[in-house]
Amino acid sequence: MAVTERQPSLYIGDRDLTFFQRVATEVIETVTQQKITYYAIEGSLTNADDLYGEAVEKVHRQPIEIYALVLYNQPEVTHDKFGTETTYSLKVYIQKFRVEQDLKVTPRMGDMIGFGEKFFEITKVYEPQLIAGLPVPGFKMGVYVEAVTVRANVFNPKRQTPRDPRVASDVIR
């Protein structure tokens, strides 16, 4: 739905929406300056196991950097007969219009995020933010992404080639 096709709000208009987006952009890109590296996984080129549906090695597109607000959750430590394992998780806020319109990326479950020295797999994607409470597509500001650490043998772009040559580099999605 284009900006001019939206149902008018009594109190919030296109000018207000643009103001909110500019303020959010300034806070995220100028004040906090946190970046994630986004790896879109190419499902059609990734070979999955027939029995479990898991991929030994995931093929990804060219990584892109995205400004975001990142919240580290408390690590989960589990102990079993094989030893101790620490699982880290993130909750990431990404501006919807910057990612979808400017970078042409739609966050999806199963894609990977790099933050710091760790890599995370996206487990949840949701868009709870409504401006003025309107359930109109143009009035959603952000996307929340939840992700958990992934083992280095499943995904490690430092070890792999950055992208598969069968994937066109100019097309993100």
Helices and strands as residue ranges (DSSP letters): G 3-5, H 14-26, I 27-32, E 35-39, E 64-67, E 69-72, E 76-80, E 83-87, E 89-95, H 96-97, I 98-102, E 112-115, E 118-126, G 137-139, E 142-149
